[in-house]
């Protein structure tokens, strides 16, 4: 049975998984808390599904999802705490998608609900950034997978330090103003059930990350604004939105 690598436990020399996390400085830049495949989950909050109303019963969907709806956040999207989020030219606002991220610690294949959490190494914070779009089940790659569209971190907190991942509050701030408050108690598929359902058809490997979903009403932010996401016990993930052209100019 494969288990999580020591390099993941140390997370690039940052906080160890088995220690309480330090305070994240607003101006410190961290490596992203991801090293393997990152999977996102659509419509896993009750409010997000309810907000769609009758749209889920219309063509081409015709019904709410009966299984987890997954998508990928490839490596080009990953950035760490303190890194800028590029705002593409011609786009006024981006959606800030607060999500509890589950880091896999042991190979998970057809796991049961009762032992699903035994395969988890820990948890971290993710900002599943998107260009606002109308697609329900099949989000366009160009809306979800642009460079810098997944701030994740600042670190991974060990599973044993999180007593109940199904009762964590998420808070999103834009320029210091609280814009969203949600809780993982509203997940349609709680973490253990989500892991069981996903691994029924797909093996998750040590170091893989599964995002548990984005609550309804994701706040929007513009270039020049600072976004922070807090999750109880996991710390605070902060990133500034910067015009893509400005970042390109700085690299030149």
C-alpha positions, -999 to +999 in steps of 0.1 A: +000+000+000+015+033-010+015+061+016+022+098+014+058+108+006+080+125+033+084+155+009+047+160+011+047+157+048+072+185+051+055+205+023+086+221+008+101+228+041+071+246+055+049+235+084+050+197+091+017+179+087+017+167+123+022+201+139-002+230+146+002+255+117+021+288+123+006+322+115+007+330+077+022+364+071+002+385+046+033+392+026+050+358+027+050+338-005+046+300+000+048+271-025+014+257-035+002+229-013-002+205-042+023+181-059+001+157-078-033+157-095-059+181-082-096+173-088-125+198-083-160+188-075-190+206-089-224+212-072-215+195-039-231+222-017-269+221-011-273+258-017-253+257-050-275+230-064-307+247-052-296+280-067-298+264-102-335+258-098-352+241-127-321+244-149-308+210-138-340+194-151-337+209-185-317+196-215-290+185-218-289+176-180-325+167-173-317+157-136-295+166-107-261+148-108-263+112-095-225+109-090-197+133-082-191+157-111-153+162-113-129+183-132-092+190-132-071+219-119-038+213-137-004+223-125-004+256-144-032+268-121-014+262-088+000+291-068+008+294-032-002+318-004+010+353-012+013+348-050-007+369-074-038+357-092-035+369-129-067+386-142-069+379-180-073+408-204-109+416-212-123+400-180-136+425-154-141+401-125-132+366-113-151+343-090-134+334-057-143+297-050-135+289-014-131+251-010-119+227+016-091+206+000-085+170+010-050+157+006-047+119+001-022+101+022-028+064+012-038+048-021-076+049-021-095+024-043-131+014-037-129+026-001-159+024+022-174+053+040-164+039+074-127+039+066-125+066+039-109+092+062-081+067+070-068+075+035-066+112+042-032+128+051-047+162+059-065+193+048-057+227+032-075+257+018-081+262-019-094+292-039-110+276-070-108+307-092-131+308-122-141+332-150-178+337-144-197+312-167-230+295-172-220+259-177-233+235-151-217+201-154-190+207-180-171+239-172-149+251-200-111+247-195-106+283-204-129+293-176-114+271-148-078+263-159-060+296-166-026+302-151-028+310-114-064+299-110-058+277-080-042+293-050-038+265-024-022+264+010-006+279+030+002+244+043-014+210+049-029+205+084-028+169+096-061+149+096-057+142+133-057+179+141-091+184+125-117+168+148-147+172+124-140+182+088-178+181+083-183+211+106-158+237+094-167+273+086-153+289+055-150+327+052-141+348+022-128+384+025-123+409-003-102+439+008-108+430+044-146+429+040-164+396+048-182+386+016-191+350+022-196+326+051-204+289+046-199+256+063-189+221+053-220+209+071-238+219+039-220+194+017-243+171-003-216+144-001-196+148+031-159+140+028-161+103+036-190+098+012-173+118-015-142+097-012-161+065-013-181+076-044-150+089-063-128+059-055-156+036-067-145+044-103-111+061-099-081+054-077-067+084-057-030+083-051-009+097-022-005+134-028-036+138-049-059+166-038-097+165-039-116+198-037-149+192-019-168+219-037-176+257-038-206+271-019-233+291-036-227+328-041-190+328-048-178+364-043-162+382-072-131+403-072-112+426-096-076+434-103-061+454-075-081+437-048-069+414-020-087+381-013-084+360+018-100+327+026-102+313+061-112+278+072-115+269+108-083+254+121-065+255+087-053+291+086-057+319+061-049+319+024-043+353+009-037+364-027-039+397-046-055+399-080-032+415-106-037+424-143-021+397-164-004+423-185+012+438-154+026+405-144+039+398-179+055+432-180+072+426-147+086+393-160+100+410-191 
